[in-house]
């Protein structure tokens, strides 16, 4: 009856800052993928933007930092999916467009979830 209640730990400032940056990064990535998916609907513009994004991703893969390599894989895949969504092969076009949409929604959901965790952590600190 007189048991000690265990309080949730107060998150550290560094943990909160990482959580906030992660939330912003995921949300920005989701918005970028949505815009990329919209640009992919225009044939010429979609091919050019997809190619540029793929080249930027490949350049990030050549970085020495492992975090840049992970981001490079995601960026290169988004560019490749954008280019593939403009091919005239119906199955590949459908699959790549669907994967772009799923990726955009997934990144937005992760961004919102991390944002909620960030604000809960801020509330615990106050």
N, CA, C and O atoms as a GROMACS GRO file, in nm:
protein
  504
    1UNK      N    1   0.081  -0.118   0.000
    1UNK     CA    2   0.000   0.000   0.000
    1UNK      C    3   0.086   0.126   0.000
    1UNK      O    4   0.053   0.223  -0.067
    2UNK      N    5   0.194   0.125   0.073
    2UNK     CA    6   0.283   0.240   0.078
    2UNK      C    7   0.403   0.221  -0.015
    2UNK      O    8   0.517   0.252   0.021
    3UNK      N    9   0.375   0.170  -0.133
    3UNK     CA   10   0.482   0.146  -0.228
    3UNK      C   11   0.524   0.277  -0.294
    3UNK      O   12   0.444   0.369  -0.313
    4UNK      N   13   0.649   0.283  -0.329
    4UNK     CA   14   0.702   0.401  -0.396
    4UNK      C   15   0.664   0.394  -0.544
    4UNK      O   16   0.688   0.294  -0.611
    5UNK      N   17   0.605   0.502  -0.593
    5UNK     CA   18   0.571   0.508  -0.735
    5UNK      C   19   0.696   0.542  -0.814
    5UNK      O   20   0.773   0.631  -0.776
    6UNK      N   21   0.714   0.473  -0.922
    6UNK     CA   22   0.828   0.500  -1.007
    6UNK      C   23   0.787   0.605  -1.110
    6UNK      O   24   0.698   0.582  -1.192
    7UNK      N   25   0.852   0.720  -1.106
    7UNK     CA   26   0.823   0.827  -1.202
    7UNK      C   27   0.899   0.801  -1.331
    7UNK      O   28   1.005   0.739  -1.332
    8UNK      N   29   0.841   0.851  -1.438
    8UNK     CA   30   0.915   0.844  -1.563
    8UNK      C   31   1.038   0.932  -1.552
    8UNK      O   32   1.035   1.040  -1.493
    9UNK      N   33   1.144   0.884  -1.608
    9UNK     CA   34   1.268   0.960  -1.602
    9UNK      C   35   1.257   1.087  -1.685
    9UNK      O   36   1.192   1.089  -1.789
   10UNK      N   37   1.321   1.190  -1.637
   10UNK     CA   38   1.324   1.315  -1.712
   10UNK      C   39   1.431   1.301  -1.820
   10UNK      O   40   1.546   1.271  -1.790
   11UNK      N   41   1.394   1.323  -1.945
   11UNK     CA   42   1.491   1.305  -2.053
   11UNK      C   43   1.599   1.414  -2.049
   11UNK      O   44   1.574   1.527  -2.009
   12UNK      N   45   1.717   1.377  -2.091
   12UNK     CA   46   1.828   1.473  -2.092
   12UNK      C   47   1.810   1.571  -2.207
   12UNK      O   48   1.733   1.547  -2.300
   13UNK      N   49   1.880   1.681  -2.198
   13UNK     CA   50   1.871   1.784  -2.302
   13UNK      C   51   1.926   1.732  -2.435
   13UNK      O   52   1.873   1.765  -2.541
   14UNK      N   53   2.032   1.652  -2.429
   14UNK     CA   54   2.090   1.601  -2.554
   14UNK      C   55   1.995   1.502  -2.621
   14UNK      O   56   1.983   1.499  -2.743
   15UNK      N   57   1.927   1.421  -2.540
   15UNK     CA   58   1.831   1.327  -2.596
   15UNK      C   59   1.714   1.401  -2.660
   15UNK      O   60   1.666   1.363  -2.766
   16UNK      N   61   1.669   1.506  -2.593
   16UNK     CA   62   1.559   1.585  -2.649
   16UNK      C   63   1.599   1.656  -2.777
   16UNK      O   64   1.521   1.663  -2.872
   17UNK      N   65   1.720   1.707  -2.781
   17UNK     CA   66   1.763   1.777  -2.903
   17UNK      C   67   1.775   1.680  -3.020
   17UNK      O   68   1.737   1.714  -3.132
   18UNK      N   69   1.828   1.561  -2.994
   18UNK     CA   70   1.836   1.460  -3.100
   18UNK      C   71   1.696   1.421  -3.148
   18UNK      O   72   1.674   1.402  -3.268
   19UNK      N   73   1.602   1.409  -3.054
   19UNK     CA   74   1.465   1.373  -3.089
   19UNK      C   75   1.400   1.481  -3.173
   19UNK      O   76   1.328   1.452  -3.269
   20UNK      N   77   1.424   1.607  -3.138
   20UNK     CA   78   1.368   1.719  -3.214
   20UNK      C   79   1.426   1.726  -3.354
   20UNK      O   80   1.353   1.750  -3.451
   21UNK      N   81   1.556   1.707  -3.366
   21UNK     CA   82   1.621   1.710  -3.497
   21UNK      C   83   1.573   1.594  -3.583
   21UNK      O   84   1.551   1.609  -3.703
   22UNK      N   85   1.557   1.478  -3.522
   22UNK     CA   86   1.506   1.361  -3.594
   22UNK      C   87   1.364   1.386  -3.644
   22UNK      O   88   1.331   1.351  -3.757
   23UNK      N   89   1.282   1.448  -3.560
   23UNK     CA   90   1.144   1.478  -3.600
   23UNK      C   91   1.142   1.573  -3.720
   23UNK      O   92   1.066   1.553  -3.814
   24UNK      N   93   1.225   1.674  -3.715
   24UNK     CA   94   1.231   1.770  -3.826
   24UNK      C   95   1.284   1.702  -3.952
   24UNK      O   96   1.232   1.726  -4.062
   25UNK      N   97   1.386   1.619  -3.938
   25UNK     CA   98   1.443   1.549  -4.054
   25UNK      C   99   1.343   1.455  -4.120
   25UNK      O  100   1.330   1.455  -4.243
   26UNK      N  101   1.273   1.375  -4.040
   26UNK     CA  102   1.174   1.284  -4.097
   26UNK      C  103   1.060   1.360  -4.165
   26UNK      O  104   1.016   1.322  -4.274
   27UNK      N  105   1.014   1.467  -4.102
   27UNK     CA  106   0.905   1.544  -4.160
   27UNK      C  107   0.949   1.610  -4.290
   27UNK      O  108   0.876   1.608  -4.389
   28UNK      N  109   1.068   1.668  -4.290
   28UNK     CA  110   1.120   1.730  -4.412
   28UNK      C  111   1.139   1.626  -4.524
   28UNK      O  112   1.110   1.653  -4.640
   29UNK      N  113   1.187   1.508  -4.487
   29UNK     CA  114   1.203   1.401  -4.586
   29UNK      C  115   1.070   1.356  -4.644
   29UNK      O  116   1.060   1.330  -4.764
   30UNK      N  117   0.968   1.346  -4.560
   30UNK     CA  118   0.835   1.308  -4.607
   30UNK      C  119   0.778   1.412  -4.702
   30UNK      O  120   0.721   1.377  -4.805
   31UNK      N  121   0.794   1.540  -4.667
   31UNK     CA  122   0.745   1.647  -4.755
   31UNK      C  123   0.822   1.645  -4.886
   31UNK      O  124   0.764   1.664  -4.993
   32UNK      N  125   0.954   1.623  -4.878
   32UNK     CA  126   1.035   1.615  -5.000
   32UNK      C  127   0.989   1.500  -5.090
   32UNK      O  128   0.980   1.517  -5.211
   33UNK      N  129   0.960   1.385  -5.032
   33UNK     CA  130   0.914   1.272  -5.113
   33UNK      C  131   0.777   1.299  -5.175
   33UNK      O  132   0.752   1.259  -5.288
   34UNK      N  133   0.689   1.368  -5.102
   34UNK     CA  134   0.560   1.405  -5.160
   34UNK      C  135   0.580   1.498  -5.280
   34UNK      O  136   0.518   1.480  -5.384
   35UNK      N  137   0.668   1.598  -5.264
   35UNK     CA  138   0.695   1.689  -5.375
   35UNK      C  139   0.762   1.616  -5.491
   35UNK      O  140   0.735   1.646  -5.608
   36UNK      N  141   0.848   1.522  -5.460
   36UNK     CA  142   0.913   1.443  -5.564
   36UNK      C  143   0.811   1.358  -5.638
   36UNK      O  144   0.820   1.342  -5.760
   37UNK      N  145   0.715   1.303  -5.565
   37UNK     CA  146   0.611   1.222  -5.626
   37UNK      C  147   0.522   1.308  -5.716
   37UNK      O  148   0.480   1.263  -5.823
   38UNK      N  149   0.494   1.430  -5.675
   38UNK     CA  150   0.414   1.520  -5.759
   38UNK      C  151   0.492   1.560  -5.883
   38UNK      O  152   0.437   1.563  -5.993
   39UNK      N  153   0.622   1.590  -5.867
   39UNK     CA  154   0.705   1.627  -5.981
   39UNK      C  155   0.723   1.510  -6.077
   39UNK      O  156   0.743   1.531  -6.197
   40UNK      N  157   0.715   1.389  -6.025
   40UNK     CA  158   0.734   1.270  -6.110
   40UNK      C  159   0.617   1.252  -6.206
   40UNK      O  160   0.630   1.179  -6.305
   41UNK      N  161   0.506   1.315  -6.180
   41UNK     CA  162   0.391   1.302  -6.270
   41UNK      C  163   0.412   1.375  -6.402
   41UNK      O  164   0.349   1.341  -6.503
   42UNK      N  165   0.498   1.474  -6.402
   42UNK     CA  166   0.532   1.544  -6.525
   42UNK      C  167   0.651   1.474  -6.589
   42UNK      O  168   0.757   1.462  -6.527
   43UNK      N  169   0.635   1.426  -6.710
   43UNK     CA  170   0.733   1.337  -6.770
   43UNK      C  171   0.874   1.394  -6.774
   43UNK      O  172   0.965   1.335  -6.716
   44UNK      N  173   0.895   1.506  -6.838
   44UNK     CA  174   1.029   1.561  -6.853
   44UNK      C  175   1.087   1.608  -6.721
   44UNK      O  176   1.203   1.580  -6.689
   45UNK      N  177   1.007   1.680  -6.646
   45UNK     CA  178   1.052   1.732  -6.518
   45UNK      C  179   1.080   1.619  -6.419
   45UNK      O  180   1.176   1.625  -6.342
   46UNK      N  181   0.998   1.516  -6.422
   46UNK     CA  182   1.017   1.402  -6.333
   46UNK      C  183   1.147   1.329  -6.360
   46UNK      O  184   1.216   1.288  -6.267
   47UNK      N  185   1.181   1.312  -6.487
   47UNK     CA  186   1.306   1.245  -6.522
   47UNK      C  187   1.427   1.327  -6.480
   47UNK      O  188   1.524   1.273  -6.426
   48UNK      N  189   1.421   1.458  -6.503
   48UNK     CA  190   1.534   1.545  -6.469
   48UNK      C  191   1.552   1.550  -6.317
   48UNK      O  192   1.663   1.530  -6.267
   49UNK      N  193   1.444   1.577  -6.244
   49UNK     CA  194   1.455   1.587  -6.099
   49UNK      C  195   1.496   1.453  -6.038
   49UNK      O  196   1.579   1.448  -5.948
   50UNK      N  197   1.438   1.344  -6.087
   50UNK     CA  198   1.475   1.211  -6.038
   50UNK      C  199   1.621   1.180  -6.062
   50UNK      O  200   1.688   1.124  -5.976
   51UNK      N  201   1.671   1.217  -6.180
   51UNK     CA  202   1.812   1.195  -6.210
   51UNK      C  203   1.904   1.276  -6.121
   51UNK      O  204   2.006   1.226  -6.073
   52UNK      N  205   1.868   1.402  -6.098
   52UNK     CA  206   1.949   1.488  -6.011
   52UNK      C  207   1.949   1.434  -5.868
   52UNK      O  208   2.054   1.430  -5.803
   53UNK      N  209   1.833   1.394  -5.819
   53UNK     CA  210   1.823   1.340  -5.683
   53UNK      C  211   1.905   1.211  -5.672
   53UNK      O  212   1.973   1.189  -5.571
   54UNK      N  213   1.899   1.128  -5.772
   54UNK     CA  214   1.976   1.003  -5.771
   54UNK      C  215   2.127   1.032  -5.769
   54UNK      O  216   2.201   0.965  -5.698
   55UNK      N  217   2.171   1.130  -5.847
   55UNK     CA  218   2.314   1.166  -5.849
   55UNK      C  219   2.358   1.222  -5.715
   55UNK      O  220   2.467   1.192  -5.667
   56UNK      N  221   2.272   1.305  -5.652
   56UNK     CA  222   2.305   1.359  -5.520
   56UNK      C  223   2.316   1.246  -5.418
   56UNK      O  224   2.404   1.246  -5.332
   57UNK      N  225   2.226   1.148  -5.428
   57UNK     CA  226   2.232   1.033  -5.338
   57UNK      C  227   2.357   0.951  -5.356
   57UNK      O  228   2.418   0.905  -5.259
   58UNK      N  229   2.396   0.931  -5.481
   58UNK     CA  230   2.519   0.855  -5.508
   58UNK      C  231   2.640   0.932  -5.457
   58UNK      O  232   2.734   0.871  -5.406
   59UNK      N  233   2.640   1.066  -5.471
   59UNK     CA  234   2.751   1.146  -5.418
   59UNK      C  235   2.757   1.135  -5.266
   59UNK      O  236   2.866   1.135  -5.208
   60UNK      N  237   2.641   1.127  -5.200
   60UNK     CA  238   2.639   1.111  -5.054
   60UNK      C  239   2.690   0.974  -5.012
   60UNK      O  240   2.745   0.958  -4.903
   61UNK      N  241   2.672   0.875  -5.098
   61UNK     CA  242   2.722   0.741  -5.068
   61UNK      C  243   2.875   0.737  -5.062
   61UNK      O  244   2.933   0.651  -4.995
   62UNK      N  245   2.939   0.829  -5.131
   62UNK     CA  246   3.085   0.832  -5.135
   62UNK      C  247   3.146   0.903  -5.015
   62UNK      O  248   3.268   0.912  -5.004
   63UNK      N  249   3.063   0.955  -4.925
   63UNK     CA  250   3.110   1.027  -4.807
   63UNK      C  251   3.178   0.932  -4.708
   63UNK      O  252   3.154   0.811  -4.710
   64UNK      N  253   3.263   0.988  -4.623
   64UNK     CA  254   3.330   0.908  -4.521
   64UNK      C  255   3.243   0.887  -4.398
   64UNK      O  256   3.263   0.792  -4.322
   65UNK      N  257   3.146   0.976  -4.377
   65UNK     CA  258   3.059   0.969  -4.259
   65UNK      C  259   2.950   0.864  -4.280
   65UNK      O  260   2.879   0.869  -4.380
   66UNK      N  261   2.934   0.769  -4.188
   66UNK     CA  262   2.832   0.664  -4.204
   66UNK      C  263   2.689   0.719  -4.207
   66UNK      O  264   2.603   0.663  -4.274
   67UNK      N  265   2.663   0.829  -4.136
   67UNK     CA  266   2.529   0.888  -4.137
   67UNK      C  267   2.497   0.943  -4.276
   67UNK      O  268   2.384   0.933  -4.322
   68UNK      N  269   2.598   1.002  -4.342
   68UNK     CA  270   2.577   1.051  -4.478
   68UNK      C  271   2.553   0.937  -4.576
   68UNK      O  272   2.478   0.953  -4.672
   69UNK      N  273   2.616   0.823  -4.552
   69UNK     CA  274   2.595   0.708  -4.639
   69UNK      C  275   2.453   0.656  -4.628
   69UNK      O  276   2.391   0.621  -4.729
   70UNK      N  277   2.400   0.650  -4.505
   70UNK     CA  278   2.262   0.604  -4.487
   70UNK      C  279   2.166   0.698  -4.557
   70UNK      O  280   2.073   0.654  -4.624
   71UNK      N  281   2.187   0.828  -4.541
   71UNK     CA  282   2.102   0.926  -4.608
   71UNK      C  283   2.119   0.915  -4.760
   71UNK      O  284   2.023   0.932  -4.835
   72UNK      N  285   2.240   0.887  -4.804
   72UNK     CA  286   2.266   0.873  -4.947
   72UNK      C  287   2.190   0.756  -5.008
   72UNK      O  288   2.141   0.766  -5.121
   73UNK      N  289   2.180   0.647  -4.934
   73UNK     CA  290   2.104   0.531  -4.983
   73UNK      C  291   1.957   0.568  -5.003
   73UNK      O  292   1.896   0.535  -5.104
   74UNK      N  293   1.902   0.639  -4.904
   74UNK     CA  294   1.761   0.677  -4.911
   74UNK      C  295   1.739   0.776  -5.026
   74UNK      O  296   1.642   0.764  -5.100
   75UNK      N  297   1.828   0.873  -5.040
   75UNK     CA  298   1.814   0.974  -5.145
   75UNK      C  299   1.830   0.910  -5.282
   75UNK      O  300   1.754   0.941  -5.374
   76UNK      N  301   1.929   0.823  -5.298
   76UNK     CA  302   1.950   0.756  -5.426
   76UNK      C  303   1.831   0.668  -5.462
   76UNK      O  304   1.790   0.662  -5.578
   77UNK      N  305   1.776   0.600  -5.363
   77UNK     CA  306   1.658   0.516  -5.388
   77UNK      C  307   1.538   0.600  -5.429
   77UNK      O  308   1.463   0.562  -5.518
   78UNK      N  309   1.520   0.716  -5.365
   78UNK     CA  310   1.409   0.804  -5.402
   78UNK      C  311   1.426   0.854  -5.545
   78UNK      O  312   1.329   0.860  -5.620
   79UNK      N  313   1.548   0.891  -5.582
   79UNK     CA  314   1.573   0.935  -5.720
   79UNK      C  315   1.551   0.824  -5.820
   79UNK      O  316   1.492   0.845  -5.926
   80UNK      N  317   1.599   0.704  -5.786
   80UNK     CA  318   1.579   0.590  -5.878
   80UNK      C  319   1.431   0.556  -5.892
   80UNK      O  320   1.385   0.525  -6.002
   81UNK      N  321   1.356   0.561  -5.782
   81UNK     CA  322   1.213   0.533  -5.790
   81UNK      C  323   1.140   0.638  -5.872
   81UNK      O  324   1.045   0.607  -5.944
   82UNK      N  325   1.185   0.763  -5.863
   82UNK     CA  326   1.125   0.868  -5.944
   82UNK      C  327   1.150   0.845  -6.091
   82UNK      O  328   1.059   0.859  -6.173
   83UNK      N  329   1.273   0.809  -6.126
   83UNK     CA  330   1.305   0.780  -6.267
   83UNK      C  331   1.227   0.657  -6.314
   83UNK      O  332   1.174   0.656  -6.425
   84UNK      N  333   1.221   0.554  -6.230
   84UNK     CA  334   1.149   0.432  -6.268
   84UNK      C  335   0.999   0.456  -6.282
   84UNK      O  336   0.932   0.388  -6.360
   85UNK      N  337   0.947   0.553  -6.208
   85UNK     CA  338   0.803   0.579  -6.219
   85UNK      C  339   0.769   0.646  -6.352
   85UNK      O  340   0.651   0.655  -6.387
   86UNK      N  341   0.869   0.691  -6.425
   86UNK     CA  342   0.844   0.753  -6.555
   86UNK      C  343   0.867   0.656  -6.672
   86UNK      O  344   0.848   0.693  -6.788
   87UNK      N  345   0.906   0.534  -6.643
   87UNK     CA  346   0.920   0.436  -6.750
   87UNK      C  347   0.781   0.398  -6.801
   87UNK      O  348   0.681   0.417  -6.732
   88UNK      N  349   0.776   0.345  -6.918
   88UNK     CA  350   0.646   0.307  -6.976
   88UNK      C  351   0.611   0.162  -6.948
   88UNK      O  352   0.520   0.108  -7.012
   89UNK      N  353   0.679   0.099  -6.856
   89UNK     CA  354   0.647  -0.038  -6.818
   89UNK      C  355   0.544  -0.029  -6.705
   89UNK      O  356   0.576   0.018  -6.596
   90UNK      N  357   0.422  -0.073  -6.729
   90UNK     CA  358   0.313  -0.049  -6.632
   90UNK      C  359   0.340  -0.103  -6.491
   90UNK      O  360   0.311  -0.034  -6.393
   91UNK      N  361   0.395  -0.222  -6.479
   91UNK     CA  362   0.417  -0.280  -6.347
   91UNK      C  363   0.521  -0.200  -6.269
   91UNK      O  364   0.501  -0.169  -6.151
   92UNK      N  365   0.631  -0.166  -6.334
   92UNK     CA  366   0.738  -0.090  -6.267
   92UNK      C  367   0.691   0.050  -6.231
   92UNK      O  368   0.722   0.100  -6.123
   93UNK      N  369   0.617   0.113  -6.320
   93UNK     CA  370   0.564   0.247  -6.293
   93UNK      C  371   0.473   0.246  -6.171
   93UNK      O  372   0.483   0.333  -6.085
   94UNK      N  373   0.384   0.148  -6.164
   94UNK     CA  374   0.290   0.139  -6.053
   94UNK      C  375   0.362   0.111  -5.922
   94UNK      O  376   0.334   0.176  -5.820
   95UNK      N  377   0.454   0.015  -5.923
   95UNK     CA  378   0.525  -0.022  -5.800
   95UNK      C  379   0.611   0.093  -5.749
   95UNK      O  380   0.611   0.122  -5.630
   96UNK      N  381   0.684   0.159  -5.839
   96UNK     CA  382   0.772   0.267  -5.794
   96UNK      C  383   0.693   0.387  -5.743
   96UNK      O  384   0.732   0.449  -5.645
   97UNK      N  385   0.582   0.420  -5.809
   97UNK     CA  386   0.498   0.529  -5.759
   97UNK      C  387   0.437   0.496  -5.624
   97UNK      O  388   0.428   0.583  -5.538
   98UNK      N  389   0.396   0.372  -5.606
   98UNK     CA  390   0.340   0.330  -5.478
   98UNK      C  391   0.445   0.334  -5.369
   98UNK      O  392   0.416   0.378  -5.257
   99UNK      N  393   0.566   0.288  -5.398
   99UNK     CA  394   0.674   0.290  -5.298
   99UNK      C  395   0.711   0.433  -5.259
   99UNK      O  396   0.743   0.460  -5.144
  100UNK      N  397   0.707   0.526  -5.356
  100UNK     CA  398   0.734   0.666  -5.323
  100UNK      C  399   0.627   0.720  -5.227
  100UNK      O  400   0.659   0.790  -5.131
  101UNK      N  401   0.502   0.687  -5.254
  101UNK     CA  402   0.393   0.734  -5.167
  101UNK      C  403   0.403   0.673  -5.028
  101UNK      O  404   0.386   0.743  -4.928
  102UNK      N  405   0.430   0.543  -5.022
  102UNK     CA  406   0.444   0.476  -4.892
  102UNK      C  407   0.560   0.535  -4.813
  102UNK      O  408   0.549   0.557  -4.692
  103UNK      N  409   0.672   0.562  -4.880
  103UNK     CA  410   0.787   0.622  -4.813
  103UNK      C  411   0.756   0.761  -4.760
  103UNK      O  412   0.796   0.796  -4.650
  104UNK      N  413   0.684   0.840  -4.840
  104UNK     CA  414   0.649   0.976  -4.796
  104UNK      C  415   0.558   0.972  -4.675
  104UNK      O  416   0.580   1.046  -4.578
  105UNK      N  417   0.457   0.887  -4.678
  105UNK     CA  418   0.365   0.876  -4.566
  105UNK      C  419   0.438   0.823  -4.443
  105UNK      O  420   0.416   0.872  -4.332
  106UNK      N  421   0.524   0.723  -4.462
  106UNK     CA  422   0.598   0.666  -4.350
  106UNK      C  423   0.690   0.769  -4.284
  106UNK      O  424   0.697   0.775  -4.161
  107UNK      N  425   0.759   0.849  -4.364
  107UNK     CA  426   0.847   0.950  -4.306
  107UNK      C  427   0.767   1.058  -4.233
  107UNK      O  428   0.809   1.106  -4.128
  108UNK      N  429   0.653   1.097  -4.289
  108UNK     CA  430   0.570   1.195  -4.220
  108UNK      C  431   0.518   1.142  -4.087
  108UNK      O  432   0.517   1.214  -3.987
  109UNK      N  433   0.476   1.017  -4.086
  109UNK     CA  434   0.426   0.957  -3.961
  109UNK      C  435   0.538   0.950  -3.857
  109UNK      O  436   0.517   0.981  -3.740
  110UNK      N  437   0.658   0.909  -3.899
  110UNK     CA  438   0.771   0.905  -3.807
  110UNK      C  439   0.806   1.044  -3.755
  110UNK      O  440   0.839   1.060  -3.638
  111UNK      N  441   0.799   1.144  -3.842
  111UNK     CA  442   0.826   1.280  -3.799
  111UNK      C  443   0.725   1.330  -3.697
  111UNK      O  444   0.762   1.392  -3.598
  112UNK      N  445   0.598   1.302  -3.721
  112UNK     CA  446   0.494   1.342  -3.627
  112UNK      C  447   0.510   1.268  -3.494
  112UNK      O  448   0.498   1.328  -3.388
  113UNK      N  449   0.539   1.138  -3.501
  113UNK     CA  450   0.555   1.058  -3.379
  113UNK      C  451   0.673   1.109  -3.296
  113UNK      O  452   0.661   1.124  -3.174
  114UNK      N  453   0.786   1.135  -3.361
  114UNK     CA  454   0.902   1.187  -3.288
  114UNK      C  455   0.876   1.328  -3.236
  114UNK      O  456   0.926   1.364  -3.130
  115UNK      N  457   0.798   1.407  -3.308
  115UNK     CA  458   0.760   1.539  -3.260
  115UNK      C  459   0.675   1.530  -3.134
  115UNK      O  460   0.693   1.608  -3.041
  116UNK      N  461   0.582   1.436  -3.132
  116UNK     CA  462   0.499   1.416  -3.013
  116UNK      C  463   0.585   1.373  -2.895
  116UNK      O  464   0.569   1.424  -2.784
  117UNK      N  465   0.678   1.280  -2.919
  117UNK     CA  466   0.768   1.236  -2.811
  117UNK      C  467   0.855   1.352  -2.763
  117UNK      O  468   0.886   1.362  -2.644
  118UNK      N  469   0.895   1.438  -2.855
  118UNK     CA  470   0.975   1.555  -2.820
  118UNK      C  471   0.897   1.647  -2.727
  118UNK      O  472   0.949   1.691  -2.624
  119UNK      N  473   0.773   1.677  -2.762
  119UNK     CA  474   0.694   1.768  -2.680
  119UNK      C  475   0.655   1.706  -2.544
  119UNK      O  476   0.644   1.776  -2.444
  120UNK      N  477   0.636   1.576  -2.542
  120UNK     CA  478   0.612   1.507  -2.414
  120UNK      C  479   0.735   1.518  -2.325
  120UNK      O  480   0.724   1.543  -2.205
  121UNK      N  481   0.852   1.499  -2.384
  121UNK     CA  482   0.977   1.514  -2.309
  121UNK      C  483   0.998   1.656  -2.259
  121UNK      O  484   1.047   1.677  -2.148
  122UNK      N  485   0.962   1.754  -2.342
  122UNK     CA  486   0.972   1.892  -2.297
  122UNK      C  487   0.880   1.920  -2.180
  122UNK      O  488   0.917   1.992  -2.086
  123UNK      N  489   0.761   1.863  -2.185
  123UNK     CA  490   0.665   1.883  -2.077
  123UNK      C  491   0.717   1.820  -1.946
  123UNK      O  492   0.697   1.876  -1.838
  124UNK      N  493   0.783   1.705  -1.957
  124UNK     CA  494   0.839   1.640  -1.838
  124UNK      C  495   0.950   1.724  -1.777
  124UNK      O  496   0.969   1.722  -1.655
  125UNK      N  497   1.023   1.796  -1.858
  125UNK     CA  498   1.134   1.877  -1.808
  125UNK      C  499   1.087   2.004  -1.739
  125UNK      O  500   1.160   2.062  -1.659
  126UNK      N  501   0.967   2.048  -1.771
  126UNK     CA  502   0.921   2.175  -1.710
  126UNK      C  503   0.852   2.156  -1.578
  126UNK      O  504   0.809   2.254  -1.517
   0.00000   0.00000   0.00000
